[in-house]
């Protein structure tokens, strides 16, 4: 079973002005991420605007990421649906792509299942997958929380090995780290909580900010994991404004705007996401300049 440790990038999906996937820009981003020392990559998560991708585009983005990474870092492919049967189909398909090491799958959104419903959903997903599953708990988007007791039950299933915890509730994350088996992988789903989560037993982060600062986020995470808290805090305080600014409008709008400021992608989105408001983008640019991300 793959070991996820350190900083993984929830990578954006670049689009051209006509709305098509910009494969050339995607290849450039993946290559730069790997060369910058990122620990793993997560294509087709929320930050990748996956709900707007066609089935063929979703598979192409994953396969392109695998091809460019070329085995240098683990690939955790996103595969989520609020229909369990569709989630099972997607996970079964993408888990059999050579070079995919694990699957990230979020709780069903909109239908608001009970804890038992979530358990049965993830159980079905895990049983359909040829690769291990990372449970993605993000109640701010799904409308439901995966309680620690439910996550403990899921951890007893042979194919579920990790959680991306984006509840924003540090007390809950501490409970998860305390309750679950010590070999169960707990990853922060919030950049701004990376250090707190590591301090209570987490082993890394699935990051939005690392789209723009892969080297820095990787070094920050490794410093904390190596108990070098002085340097970890220094980097954290330097880049915290960027971590926070990435959510002044809906993710991934700000991080794609920063990448466009850096000249790495065109600033294009698919509806219902749109370009940031002029005044908000100006604030984001000031933060990016202040952090040294753009000159």
HELIX and SHEET records of a PDB file:
HELIX    1   1 UNK A   23  UNK A   35  1                                  13    
HELIX    2   2 UNK A   46  UNK A   48  5                                   3    
HELIX    3   3 UNK A   50  UNK A   52  5                                   3    
HELIX    4   4 UNK A   55  UNK A   69  1                                  15    
HELIX    5   5 UNK A   84  UNK A   94  1                                  11    
HELIX    6   6 UNK A  115  UNK A  128  1                                  14    
HELIX    7   7 UNK A  139  UNK A  142  1                                   4    
HELIX    8   8 UNK A  148  UNK A  155  1                                   8    
HELIX    9   9 UNK A  170  UNK A  179  1                                  10    
HELIX   10  10 UNK A  191  UNK A  193  5                                   3    
HELIX   11  11 UNK A  194  UNK A  199  1                                   6    
HELIX   12  12 UNK A  209  UNK A  211  5                                   3    
HELIX   13  13 UNK A  214  UNK A  225  1                                  12    
HELIX   14  14 UNK A  229  UNK A  245  1                                  17    
HELIX   15  15 UNK A  253  UNK A  261  1                                   9    
HELIX   16  16 UNK A  278  UNK A  290  1                                  13    
SHEET    1   A 8 UNK A 185  UNK A 188  0                                        
SHEET    2   A 8 UNK A 160  UNK A 165  1                                        
SHEET    3   A 8 UNK A 132  UNK A 137  1                                        
SHEET    4   A 8 UNK A 102  UNK A 106  1                                        
SHEET    5   A 8 UNK A  74  UNK A  78  1                                        
SHEET    6   A 8 UNK A  40  UNK A  42  1                                        
SHEET    7   A 8 UNK A   6  UNK A  10  1                                        
SHEET    8   A 8 UNK A 204  UNK A 207  1                                        
END                                                                             
